[in-house]
Amino acid sequence: MWRPSSRLCRLCWGPGRLQAQLSGMEAASGRAFSLSGLAGIGLSATAAAAALVGSVKAAADYGDQLDNMAQRTGVAVEELSRLQYAAKLSDTSTEALAKGVANLSKLMVGAANGGAESGKLFERFGISLRNADGTMRSTTEVLYDLSDVFTAMPDGPEKTALAMDFFGKKLGTELIPLLNQGSAGLRAMCDEAERLGLVLNAEQAKAAAEFNDNLDRLGHPSRW
């Protein structure tokens, strides 16, 4: 079961550092690393630019990854960055998290649209897919409900099969350590991500993706 981290962060950034890096990334992407602005940069300026790239590269990759994941899963960047942190603490890979959340979202839509097989999966555990006003619940909220189901089950073939049903046959079982935290544990880890300044918004993730795209266009040595 998860316990609050005794270290500031088990990722590669301390509190506030990621946010500080991302706050200047949009400007760096649009000006310092623009194709038109590069032509007049001298040797010393190029070296300074290289140093800047090195200091924000990890943050750029993180934001870029979240931007892509949000597009593939339909889950907001803010929620994904929280879950990404929880997954990291549970030794769950980014690929498993992304594909698992995407599979859960697909099942939710199918069940909400009258799919009998997917609907029975959620009905079996009394998990509602709609809010009181009839709108669809978020994938994250349904994931929290499912985590309570998993934490109440003993490890074994039934839990393994259930993980595959909800999160995919290929990587679904990799999410079991994350799901075993239960909703209280998951929410606590997500809150910790917020306190550590690791929660990004959509604009920051887009800026990170654009920053990396500009590095690709320039053929920067960090990409060689």
N, C-alpha and C positions, 0 to 999 in steps of 0.2 A: 504494500500500500504506500502511496506517495506521502512523503513528509516534506515540509518547507525546506528549501535548499539552504545550507549553511554558508554557501558561497554566494557572491553577488549574482553570478549568472553562470550557467554551465555552457552557454554559447560563447561566442568570441567577442562579445561586447559587454561593457559595464553599463550601469544605469545612465541613461541619457546620451550615451555616446552614439548609439545607432541613430537616434533622432537628430542629433547634431550633424552627423554626416549626411543624412538624407535631406536635411533642410537646405544644404548648399548644393545638392546634386543637380537639381533642375537648372540652376544657373550655370553650373560647370558644364552640363550637357549642352546647353543652348549657346554658350558663349566660348568658354575656354577651349572646348573640344569641337567646335563647329568647323565644318570643312572650309568655309570661307575665311574664318579667322586664323586657321592654321598656317596659311601661306606666309605670313609675315613674322612668325614666331622664330626667334633666334635660339641659339644653342642653350643659353642659360634659362630662357623661358621654357624651352622644351623639357629641360631637366626638372624644373619646378612643376611642370604639368605632369611629368612622370611620377613625381613624389606624391602629388595630389591623387593621381589614379591609384597608386599603391595604398594610400590611406583609406580610400572609400571603396575599394574593389569588393571586399567581402560584403559590405552593406549593399552595394549595387547588385551583386549576385543574389543576395537574399531577397531584395525587393523584386527583382526580375522574376525570380522563381515563384514568388507569391502572385505576381501579376498573371503569369501563365496559368498557375493553378486555379485562380479565380475564374478565368475564362473557361477552363475545362470543366470545372465543377459547378459553376453558377453560385458559389458561396462567396460572400463578401470577403475582401482582403483582410479587414479587421478580424473577422472570425477565424480565418485561416491562419493568421499570424499567431493568434492565441493557441489554436490547436497544434500548430507547428511546434510551439514551445513545449506543450504537454507531450507531444509525440517524441520529441528529443529526450525528455526526461524519462520516458518509458521505453527507450531504445527501439522506437518504431520508425522505419524509414520514411522519408518524404514521399517516395513512390507509392508505398503501401497506403499512406494517409490520403494522398491525392486520388488514387484509384478506388480506395474504399469509400471515401466521401462521395465520389462521382457515382459509384454503384448504388449507394444508399439513396442519393437524390433521384436516380432513375427509378428505383423501386417505389419511392414515395409518389412520384408523378404517375406511375402506372397504377398504383393502388387508388390514388385520388380520382383517376379517370375511369375507375370501375374494373380494373384488372383483378380477376378473382384470385389468382394464385398469389400475387404480391400482396393483395389486400388481406388474405388470410394470415400472412406472416405477421403483420402488425396487429391484427385482431387477436391473434393467439396470446399476445402479451399485453393486451389492453392499451396499446399505444395509439393515441389519436393523431391524425395527420392534419387536422384543421383547428384553428382557433375558434373561440366562441362566436366571432363575427363571420365565420365561414371561410376566411382566408387560410392559405396554406401555412403551416408552421415551418419554421426555419429548419434546415437540415441539422444544424448544430443542436437545437433543442431536442429533436428526435434522437440524435446521437447520445445526448445526456440520458434520456429515458432508457435507451438500449444499454447503456453502460451499467445502469442499476440492475438490469436483467442479467447481464454477464457476471457482475460481481457476486450475485446471489447463487450462481451456478457453480458446482465443483468443476475443476478442470477435468477434461475427458473428451470422449468422442462426440457427445451431444453438443458441448460448447464449441468444439472445432467445427462441426457441421453447421451450427448456427452462424458462426462467423463467416463461413463460406457463403451461406444463403444471403446474408445481409450485405456483405462487403466484397464479395467476389471470390471465385474458386481459386484464383492464382495467388493472391496476396492477402485475402481476408483474414486468414489465421494470424498474420503478423500483427494485426491490431488488437489481439487478445490482451497483451499486457497493458495497453492503453485503456481498453474497456474495463479491465479488472479494477481500475481505480474508482469506479462508480461516479455518479454525477457530482457528488460533493468533492471528491478528489480532483476531477477534471476541472470543475469551476475554480477550485483553489489554485491549480496550476495556471489556468488562464488569467486569474487575477494577478498572480505573481508576474506573468509576462507583461501585464499592464504596468505594474509598479516598476519593473526594470526598464521600461521604455522600449520594449520590443514589439509593440503593437503598431503596425503601419496602417495608413489609410490608402484609399485607391489612388489618390494623387501622388503620394510618395512612391508607391509601387510603379506607377506609370513613369515617373521621373527616373527611377532606377532602370527600368527597361529601356528607356530612351538613351540613358547614359551608356549602357552596354551596347546598344545598337550603334551609337556613334563611335565607340571604341572599335567595333567590328569594321565600320566603314573606313576608319583611319588605319586599320592594320596595326594597332598599337602593339609594342613589344610584349606587353602583358598577355596578349592573345597568341603570341607565336609559340 
